[in-house]
Structure formats: C-alpha cells, structure tokens
Amino acid sequence: YGELWFLRNVLTPELGELDSIVSWTGSSSTNQDFQFPGCAVEIKTTSGMKNEVQISNIRQLDNLGLKKLYLGHISIDARFGDTQSLNELVDDIKGLLHENCETCFITFEEKLMESGYLEVHRNRYEDMKYTVRASHYYDVRDDFPRIVETNVMQGIEEVHYSIDLTSCSAYTVTVEEIYEYLTGGI
C-alpha cells in the first residue's frame, strides 16, 4: 500500500504518470522501490505506534553508485472501515493512467502482476482499509544509521535490522526537496 500511495500521491502529481510508473521497481524486488538516474527512494510502510522500520537486506540503504538515496516512511492505520482499500488505490491509479497514458496503464498492470497483485485475488484486499497518518522522508547519507555491504565482515550472509527513526531527525527532508532533486536530475 505504501509504495502505491507514494507513487499516486507524491510522485505522479509532480513527475507525471510515465516517469512515476517507470521509476517503480519495487515490484521487481530491486534493492530500492523507486529508481531514477543517480537516485533511489526506498519506502517503508508501518502501522501502529512504533517509529521503527525494518531493513530487509544489506543493500537496501546502501547508496553506492547513487548521488542520492531517500528513505520514505509511510505510517498507516489498517482497519475494517470506510477509508481506502488496496483495490481502491489500484483502481484510482489505473483510472488516472487509462485517461492519460495507455502505455503507462499496461506497464502498471505488468508491474502489479510482478508484485503478486492479481485481479483474480481482489476479494482478498477488499475488506482491509488504510488511512495514511503521516509520511516522513530522510536523506540517507553520511552517518545515517544503517549497515552497508562494505562494513560487513566476510562470511556474513544475510543482514536484517531495524532503525528507530526518532534518531534520524538530522536527516529529515521535505517532499519538495525530493521533487527539487528529481526534477533537476531527470
């Protein structure tokens, strides 16, 4: 939900449909969810009161080869109710793309299938509804709390860890700063 919310509500209004859909690589299990020339954005979605995100691989917050790496945290409430379901968000994006960019629509459907979202399973996603409580963004640089591949001793195969985002306030950036970088870099 968080990746699609970010795509629909943050990227598309500023970058347009084509650049937004093409940039979404999380459906292909890449290290970061959105990739641009020299830049990537990793989105983490959480529910509940914790301000903690789980990092699932050693390269997820590694900015090697990138000029910029951003971490986005989308905090949601998930409950049965009258807010937006995953299906409704997907339908909203499809409607927008169908009206404005047929190629984008087809690409989006392919990426949904890659990510495991299939129309035949829509009933699985209908009852749970989501409300975005907050979104925060961080510039992953310098001493940002993370583990990178070059700092891991030989013989360690997998690394999974969590980051307390309350310790990352010095790295906070606005969506406008991300837009500024992306529109200058695309």
Solvent accessible surface area in square Angstrom, and as a share of the most:
residue,aa,sasa,rsa
1,Y,46,0.18
2,G,1,0.01
3,E,48,0.21
4,L,12,0.06
5,W,42,0.15
6,F,0,0.00
7,L,2,0.01
8,R,57,0.21
9,N,63,0.33
10,V,9,0.05
11,L,0,0.00
12,T,12,0.07
13,P,89,0.56
14,E,85,0.38
15,L,26,0.13
16,G,26,0.25
17,E,35,0.16
18,L,96,0.48
19,D,55,0.29
20,S,0,0.00
21,I,1,0.01
22,V,87,0.50
23,S,3,0.02
24,W,7,0.03
25,T,27,0.16
26,G,18,0.18
27,S,7,0.04
28,S,62,0.40
29,S,104,0.67
30,T,52,0.30
31,N,55,0.28
32,Q,12,0.05
33,D,12,0.06
34,F,0,0.00
35,Q,71,0.32
36,F,19,0.08
37,P,99,0.62
38,G,26,0.25
39,C,1,0.00
40,A,0,0.00
41,V,0,0.00
42,E,3,0.02
43,I,8,0.04
44,K,27,0.11
45,T,53,0.31
46,T,28,0.16
47,S,66,0.43
48,G,47,0.45
49,M,184,0.82
50,K,147,0.62
51,N,56,0.29
52,E,56,0.25
53,V,1,0.00
54,Q,107,0.47
55,I,1,0.01
56,S,56,0.36
57,N,50,0.26
58,I,33,0.17
59,R,117,0.43
60,Q,15,0.07
61,L,0,0.00
62,D,20,0.10
63,N,44,0.22
64,L,143,0.71
65,G,76,0.73
66,L,48,0.24
67,K,168,0.71
68,K,59,0.25
69,L,1,0.00
70,Y,6,0.02
71,L,0,0.00
72,G,0,0.00
73,H,4,0.02
74,I,0,0.00
75,S,18,0.11
76,I,12,0.06
77,D,21,0.11
78,A,46,0.36
79,R,137,0.50
80,F,147,0.61
81,G,45,0.44
82,D,138,0.72
83,T,58,0.34
84,Q,52,0.23
85,S,0,0.00
86,L,29,0.14
87,N,0,0.00
88,E,69,0.31
89,L,1,0.01
90,V,0,0.00
91,D,63,0.32
92,D,58,0.30
93,I,1,0.01
94,K,24,0.10
95,G,33,0.32
96,L,38,0.19
97,L,2,0.01
98,H,111,0.50
99,E,142,0.64
100,N,86,0.44
101,C,28,0.17
102,E,92,0.41
103,T,92,0.53
104,C,0,0.00
105,F,34,0.14
106,I,90,0.46
107,T,35,0.21
108,F,0,0.00
109,E,61,0.27
110,E,95,0.43
111,K,27,0.12
112,L,6,0.03
113,M,126,0.56
114,E,107,0.48
115,S,60,0.39
116,G,43,0.42
117,Y,15,0.06
118,L,64,0.32
119,E,87,0.39
120,V,120,0.69
121,H,47,0.21
122,R,65,0.24
123,N,120,0.61
124,R,165,0.60
125,Y,58,0.22
126,E,65,0.29
127,D,93,0.48
128,M,61,0.27
129,K,27,0.11
130,Y,43,0.16
131,T,52,0.30
132,V,39,0.22
133,R,153,0.56
134,A,37,0.29
135,S,37,0.24
136,H,84,0.37
137,Y,6,0.02
138,Y,12,0.04
139,D,9,0.05
140,V,1,0.01
141,R,91,0.33
142,D,108,0.56
143,D,126,0.65
144,F,5,0.02
145,P,51,0.32
146,R,53,0.19
147,I,63,0.32
148,V,21,0.12
149,E,70,0.31
150,T,111,0.64
151,N,114,0.58
152,V,36,0.21
153,M,151,0.68
154,Q,188,0.84
155,G,62,0.60
156,I,94,0.48
157,E,157,0.70
158,E,133,0.60
159,V,24,0.14
160,H,121,0.54
161,Y,36,0.14
162,S,53,0.34
163,I,6,0.03
164,D,75,0.39
165,L,3,0.02
166,T,90,0.52
167,S,76,0.49
168,C,0,0.00
169,S,86,0.56
170,A,83,0.64
171,Y,28,0.11
172,T,74,0.43
173,V,20,0.11
174,T,68,0.40
175,V,31,0.18
176,E,116,0.52
177,E,85,0.38
178,I,0,0.00
179,Y,36,0.14
180,E,131,0.59
181,Y,58,0.22
182,L,1,0.01
183,T,71,0.41
184,G,69,0.66
185,G,38,0.37
186,I,92,0.47
